[in-house]
Amino acid sequence: MKHLTMRHPTPGLMRCGRMSAVLLCAIAMLPHACAHAHASAPGMANASVALAKPGAHLPAALTTAAPAAASTAASTAASTAASTAASAAPAACKGTIYMTFDTGSQSQADLIANVLNKRHVKATFFLANEKTTRGDYSLDASWAPYWKARVAEGHAFGTHTFDHVYWKKDLANGLIQVKPQFGKDGGKLASFSDKQFCEELRRVDTRFQELTGRKLDPFWRAPGGYTSPRTLAAGSACGYQHAGWAPAGYSGDELPSDKYPNAMLLKKALANLRSGDIFIAHMGIWSRKEPWAPANLDALIRGLQDKGFCFATLREHPAYVQKKGQP
């Protein structure tokens, strides 16, 4: 929010022109106004000083012009002040977009944080313990300062499964077939019970508390967005509601940049996003040659703000607002 700040003790005088300023300051007997009028009209300094003296005689032409000049100055000052106040007043939101980021290679982690701070945007992060371009993992102790800083900034956080576990199918025996991307079973098919699936979600919560001292918010996102009635029920049973994204909210940052260049993706997002949409991007994608975030994130947020959109975390989304009595 911008505050209306008067940069000059008599702004109307400086906006109504040199002659008006001199005449008005002389009539109003405002030495400080005259001084500024002199600065802008040095050639008239002597005349204005003489006119400012008590009892000084005003020529008829000036006497006639002075009231009109004073009226014009006052009118201009009032109009300008009103216009400035109107432009400084925050515009009402025309809608809300929910920015979300999934962990990834973390190559864009700092850039994302900087842009969000610059644009005063609060977002929601979904965390998994993924390998990063630094050679560590996104939930290692080395990432504690980063996540603590995001907590302090007021962002929201959900679980993305600890080992970035992809759902493959629901089995007839009541188990869930999955394929972790990381961890000791990374790349292998596994069968999880509902309880095991819940524990996979909770592992992120436990680790996040160890790193930051804060619990996750009660939502989760499936890697790739792949869910089933069983995984949704398992997540809900242990306190996490699934959060996907809007069709228009897919950033496309996982797509090959030669076929889906950043300019195309930005244009599509700005044209199609609507109020209430959840937008998804990643904190770095290994395979994309031209990263999405450096080219598009700031431009997207700025473009949406120019359209009148505001931003909020999923804590404020109607579908995910916690009711009293819920954990």
Secondary structure as the mmCIF struct_conf table of DSSP 4:
data_model
#
loop_
_struct_conf.conf_type_id
_struct_conf.id
_struct_conf.beg_label_comp_id
_struct_conf.beg_label_asym_id
_struct_conf.beg_label_seq_id
_struct_conf.end_label_comp_id
_struct_conf.end_label_asym_id
_struct_conf.end_label_seq_id
HELX_LH_PP_P HELX_LH_PP_P1 LYS A 2 LEU A 4
BEND BEND1 ARG A 7 THR A 10
HELX_RH_AL_P HELX_RH_AL_P1 PRO A 11 ARG A 15
BEND BEND2 CYS A 16 CYS A 16
HELX_RH_AL_P HELX_RH_AL_P2 ARG A 18 ALA A 28
TURN_TY1_P TURN_TY1_P1 MET A 29 MET A 29
HELX_RH_AL_P HELX_RH_AL_P3 PRO A 31 SER A 40
HELX_RH_3T_P HELX_RH_3T_P1 PRO A 42 MET A 44
HELX_RH_AL_P HELX_RH_AL_P4 ALA A 45 ALA A 52
BEND BEND3 LYS A 53 LYS A 53
TURN_TY1_P TURN_TY1_P2 PRO A 54 GLY A 55
HELX_LH_PP_P HELX_LH_PP_P2 ALA A 56 PRO A 59
HELX_RH_AL_P HELX_RH_AL_P5 ALA A 60 ALA A 88
BEND BEND4 ALA A 89 ALA A 89
HELX_LH_PP_P HELX_LH_PP_P3 PRO A 90 CYS A 93
BEND BEND5 LYS A 94 LYS A 94
STRN STRN1 GLY A 95 ASP A 102
BEND BEND6 GLY A 104 SER A 105
TURN_TY1_P TURN_TY1_P3 SER A 107 GLN A 108
HELX_RH_AL_P HELX_RH_AL_P6 ALA A 109 LYS A 118
TURN_TY1_P TURN_TY1_P4 ARG A 119 HIS A 120
STRN STRN2 THR A 124 LEU A 127
STRN STRN3 LYS A 131 LYS A 131
TURN_TY1_P TURN_TY1_P5 THR A 133 ARG A 134
BEND BEND7 GLY A 135 ASP A 136
STRN STRN4 TYR A 137 TYR A 137
TURN_TY1_P TURN_TY1_P6 SER A 138 LEU A 139
BEND BEND8 ASP A 140 ASP A 140
HELX_RH_3T_P HELX_RH_3T_P2 ALA A 141 TRP A 143
HELX_RH_AL_P HELX_RH_AL_P7 ALA A 144 GLU A 153
TURN_TY1_P TURN_TY1_P7 GLY A 154 GLY A 154
STRN STRN5 ALA A 156 THR A 159
TURN_TY1_P TURN_TY1_P8 PHE A 162 ASP A 163
STRN STRN6 VAL A 165 ASP A 170
TURN_TY1_P TURN_TY1_P9 ALA A 172 ASN A 173
BEND BEND9 GLY A 174 GLY A 174
STRN STRN7 ILE A 176 PRO A 180
BEND BEND10 GLN A 181 GLY A 183
TURN_TY1_P TURN_TY1_P10 LYS A 184 GLY A 187
BEND BEND11 LYS A 188 LYS A 188
STRN STRN8 ALA A 190 PHE A 192
HELX_RH_AL_P HELX_RH_AL_P8 ASP A 194 THR A 212
BEND BEND12 GLY A 213 GLY A 213
HELX_LH_PP_P HELX_LH_PP_P4 LYS A 215 ASP A 217
BEND BEND13 PRO A 218 PRO A 218
STRN STRN9 PHE A 219 TRP A 220
HELX_RH_3T_P HELX_RH_3T_P3 PRO A 223 GLY A 225
HELX_RH_AL_P HELX_RH_AL_P9 PRO A 229 ALA A 237
TURN_TY1_P TURN_TY1_P11 CYS A 238 GLY A 239
STRN STRN10 GLN A 241 HIS A 242
HELX_RH_3T_P HELX_RH_3T_P4 PRO A 247 GLY A 249
STRN STRN11 TYR A 250 TYR A 250
TURN_TY1_P TURN_TY1_P12 ASP A 253 GLU A 254
BEND BEND14 LEU A 255 LEU A 255
TURN_TY1_P TURN_TY1_P13 SER A 257 LYS A 259
BEND BEND15 TYR A 260 TYR A 260
HELX_RH_AL_P HELX_RH_AL_P10 ASN A 262 ASN A 272
TURN_TY1_P TURN_TY1_P14 SER A 275 GLY A 276
STRN STRN12 ILE A 278 HIS A 282
BEND BEND16 MET A 283 MET A 283
BEND BEND17 TRP A 286 SER A 287
BEND BEND18 LYS A 289 GLU A 290
HELX_RH_AL_P HELX_RH_AL_P11 TRP A 292 ASP A 306
TURN_TY1_P TURN_TY1_P15 LYS A 307 GLY A 308
STRN STRN13 PHE A 309 PHE A 311
HELX_RH_3T_P HELX_RH_3T_P5 LEU A 314 GLU A 316
BEND BEND19 HIS A 317 HIS A 317
TURN_TY1_P TURN_TY1_P16 PRO A 318 TYR A 320
HELX_LH_PP_P HELX_LH_PP_P5 VAL A 321 LYS A 323
TURN_TY1_P TURN_TY1_P17 LYS A 324 GLY A 325
#
